[in-house]
């Protein structure tokens, strides 16, 4: 091996230690015994290990700061998660640095690089909708940076994850519509490969199948999250296409905060009445749901709790107090029934 090809993971594998232990030993952390430090340093010298730029930036000691990367701050659900993160970090004496990916994979990478350069102790990430390749996160993880994913998952990354039970939540929403007399149910989704989209689609299909309703691919429409303008345009096009079908849906399940809140106005602007022409239920935490016309039935997610638990999990990892590095925490949601999905008149 050349100097540049030897990684922390290589040393960890050779010595049968965790990557985190090797990283701390090389930084002379008080958390590691002198015996282990000597063992790690001796082997690192033997193989010619040279820290890469990422490892160099992980300074000795703690900065007592946590980096947070989210899709966009102008989102009720995300703002609530950030409140939970901030509350938990403040209680434990940590500050937070927040950056927005704007749903861009490249922007997400830049955000994390900037945060890492500021010597954060750990990283909380809710991956961008464009993010399908997590090599950038693996690089930081292998360099010893503690990472926790929240809200959105990627199964390739073996780190703790905190979110809701997306499959069960979508199942409950779909079953709610079925029990209220709606059997032609459409789905507007965020068109990503992230867990939230895949699991919510699975929950929707599971409910239909268990109630002997055929899944109609024409009723499943993706929405473009590139920016607010394209999102609105794609929602309009999706609803127009749905209502032009020979057998149009009589209910819609929307799977994100932005799609849910925008769909109410768009459906009305297209000349349809909710729920008389088409019922609606969606994933959203907006405080305005009960004030919309009509009041919107929602799947309410425990956003503050998601943020709090993700932050506490990360801080415990940073402080060496966590013994479950692959824990997946799924919190329960609440279905709030309002006028937009009231029982269908037969």
TAWO-V30728 format. One record per backbone hydrogen bond with DSSP energy under -1.0 kcal/mol. NH is the residue of the N-H (numbers start at 1). CO is the residue of the C=O. If there is no record, write none. Layout:
nh={NH	NH}
co={CO	CO}
This chain:
nh={11	12	13	14	15	17	22	23	24	25	26	27	28	29	32	37	38	39	40	41	42	43	44	45	46	47	49	56	57	59	66	67	68	69	70	75	79	80	81	82	83	84	85	86	87	88	89	90	91	93	94	95	97	99	101	102	104	108	109	110	111	112	113	114	115	116	117	119	121	123	124	125	126	131	138	139	140	141	142	143	144	145	148	149	150	151	152	157	159	161	162	163	165	166	169	170	171	172	173	174	175	176	177	178	179	180	181	182	186	187	188	189	195	198	199	200	201	202	203	204	205	206	207	208	209	210	211	212	213	219	220	221	223	231	232	233	234	235	236	237	238	239	240	241	242	243	244	245	250	251	252	253	254	255	260	261	262	263	266	267	268	269	270	271	272	277	278	279	280	281	282	283	284	289	291	296	298	299	300	303	306	307	308	309	310	311	312	313	314	315	316	317	318	319	320	321	327	329	331	334	336	340	341	342	344}
co={7	8	9	10	11	12	18	19	20	21	22	23	25	24	29	33	34	35	36	37	38	39	40	41	42	43	44	52	53	57	95	122	97	124	99	73	75	76	77	78	79	80	81	82	83	84	85	86	87	90	89	64	66	68	70	71	101	104	105	106	107	108	109	110	111	112	113	116	65	146	67	148	69	128	134	135	136	137	138	139	141	140	123	160	125	162	150	154	157	327	149	329	331	164	165	166	167	168	169	170	171	172	173	174	175	176	178	177	251	219	253	221	153	194	195	196	197	198	199	200	201	202	203	204	205	206	207	209	208	216	217	187	189	227	228	229	230	231	232	233	234	235	236	237	238	239	240	242	184	184	279	186	281	188	256	257	258	259	262	263	264	265	266	268	267	273	273	250	340	252	297	254	299	286	288	289	336	282	334	301	302	303	304	305	306	307	308	309	310	311	312	313	314	315	317	316	324	161	163	300	298	295	338	339	180}
